[in-house]
Amino acid sequence: MIYLDNAATTRPFESVIRKMDEFYKELYYNPSALYKQAAEVESVIEKTRNDISDALGGGGRVYFTSCATESNAWVYASGVKNK
């Protein structure tokens, strides 16, 4: 498992802010829903998940969480052992 955490006080790159702004303004649909716009957002998220996995060596699935506390609780509950 590779754990990536960025401190809450770290300023994001401008390119990240622009991409996030696109989601806040245009791609805010629930990716789990069944309508067209939601499916488009799900597609973007899955592409991003695959791009990150490939950049890290392509050996596993990438999970997105909202914070370190959620990540730690999820890993603990899943029974993943630290190597």
C-alpha positions in Angstrom: 0.0 0.0 0.0 1.2 3.5 -0.8 -0.2 6.2 1.5 -0.2 9.8 0.1 -1.2 12.6 2.4 -0.9 16.3 1.8 -0.9 18.6 4.8 -4.0 20.7 5.0 -1.9 23.9 4.9 -0.1 23.1 1.6 -1.2 25.4 -1.2 -2.3 23.4 -4.3 -0.9 24.0 -7.8 -2.9 26.5 -9.9 -3.6 23.7 -12.4 -5.3 21.7 -9.6 -7.3 24.7 -8.5 -8.5 25.2 -12.1 -9.5 21.6 -12.4 -11.3 21.6 -9.1 -13.1 24.8 -10.1 -14.4 23.0 -13.2 -15.9 20.3 -10.9 -17.4 22.9 -8.6 -19.0 24.8 -11.4 -19.8 22.2 -14.1 -19.1 18.6 -13.1 -20.8 18.6 -9.6 -23.0 15.6 -10.4 -23.1 12.5 -8.2 -20.9 10.0 -10.0 -23.0 7.1 -8.5 -26.3 8.3 -10.1 -27.7 6.9 -13.3 -28.2 10.0 -15.4 -26.0 11.1 -18.3 -24.1 13.9 -16.5 -23.3 11.7 -13.5 -22.0 9.0 -15.9 -19.7 11.5 -17.4 -18.3 12.5 -14.0 -17.8 8.9 -13.1 -15.8 8.4 -16.3 -13.5 11.3 -15.4 -13.0 10.0 -11.9 -12.2 6.5 -13.2 -9.7 7.9 -15.8 -8.0 9.9 -13.0 -7.9 6.8 -10.7 -6.2 4.9 -13.5 -3.8 7.7 -14.4 -2.7 7.9 -10.7 -2.3 4.1 -10.5 -0.2 4.1 -13.7 2.0 6.9 -12.4 2.6 4.9 -9.2 3.5 1.7 -11.1 0.1 0.3 -11.9 0.0 -2.3 -9.3 -3.2 -1.6 -7.4 -6.5 0.3 -7.0 -6.5 4.0 -6.0 -9.1 5.0 -3.3 -10.1 8.6 -2.7 -11.0 9.7 0.9 -11.8 13.1 2.4 -9.1 13.1 5.1 -6.4 11.2 6.9 -8.8 10.2 9.7 -11.2 8.6 7.2 -8.2 6.9 5.4 -6.8 5.5 8.7 -10.2 4.2 9.8 -10.9 2.6 6.4 -7.5 0.9 6.4 -7.9 -0.3 10.0 -11.4 -1.6 9.3 -10.3 -3.4 6.1 -7.6 -5.4 8.0 -4.7 -4.2 5.8 -1.4 -4.8 7.5 1.4 -2.4 7.4 4.4 -3.9 5.6 
